[in-house]
Amino acid sequence: MEILNRIEKIVKLFSQKNIQIAVAESCTGGYVSNMITNISGASAIFERGIICYSNKAKIELLDINPDSLEEHGAVSDVIVKQLANNIRIKSKVNIGIGISGIAGPTGGSPEKPVGLVYIGFSTETGITIEKYIFKTDRINFKQKVLEKVIQYLESINI
């Protein structure tokens, strides 16, 4: 599987550079963490993965602001920024990744359609938020999110 080869290269590079990551996943339900930890040696770079599927979990595990959840909803750049930043700070890692979206086939709205996902990346130098709409089934949705996470990790200058 080509994606596993790409993850393996990231694991080797980040291990050499002493870079660690942590992931806060909502709509992907642990898929990104699972795929990274399928690689031998991932423990050198993967500090933790938290599945914060419910709003309650986001608040309790990652100190997401309840007022922000109420105002913007879980699927928003505001919440993903908090997910990425809070997991990085709590885990004491170099890169925090936050993911929240609507995998479907239900749950969408005109403002937030099925397939919408926000992916956030937090480092000491700043936070990047990416927004996508993947019109596909739940499994392919998760795979597309993983692809975007891997692309980001491959692209950072370390």
Rosetta blueprint (number, residue, H / E / L):
1 M L
2 E H
3 I H
4 L H
5 N H
6 R H
7 I H
8 E H
9 K H
10 I H
11 V H
12 K H
13 L H
14 F H
15 S H
16 Q H
17 K H
18 N L
19 I L
20 Q L
21 I E
22 A E
23 V E
24 A E
25 E E
26 S L
27 C L
28 T L
29 G L
30 G L
31 Y H
32 V H
33 S H
34 N H
35 M H
36 I H
37 T H
38 N L
39 I L
40 S L
41 G L
42 A H
43 S H
44 A H
45 I L
46 F E
47 E E
48 R E
49 G E
50 I E
51 I E
52 C L
53 Y L
54 S L
55 N H
56 K H
57 A H
58 K H
59 I H
60 E H
61 L H
62 L H
63 D L
64 I L
65 N L
66 P H
67 D H
68 S H
69 L H
70 E H
71 E H
72 H H
73 G L
74 A L
75 V L
76 S L
77 D H
78 V H
79 I H
80 V H
81 K H
82 Q H
83 L H
84 A H
85 N H
86 N H
87 I H
88 R H
89 I H
90 K H
91 S H
92 K L
93 V L
94 N L
95 I E
96 G E
97 I E
98 G E
99 I E
100 S E
101 G E
102 I L
103 A L
104 G L
105 P L
106 T L
107 G L
108 G L
109 S L
110 P L
111 E L
112 K L
113 P L
114 V L
115 G L
116 L E
117 V E
118 Y E
119 I E
120 G E
121 F E
122 S E
123 T E
124 E L
125 T L
126 G E
127 I E
128 T E
129 I E
130 E E
131 K E
132 Y E
133 I E
134 F L
135 K L
136 T L
137 D L
138 R H
139 I H
140 N H
141 F H
142 K H
143 Q H
144 K H
145 V H
146 L H
147 E H
148 K H
149 V H
150 I H
151 Q H
152 Y H
153 L H
154 E H
155 S H
156 I L
157 N L
158 I L
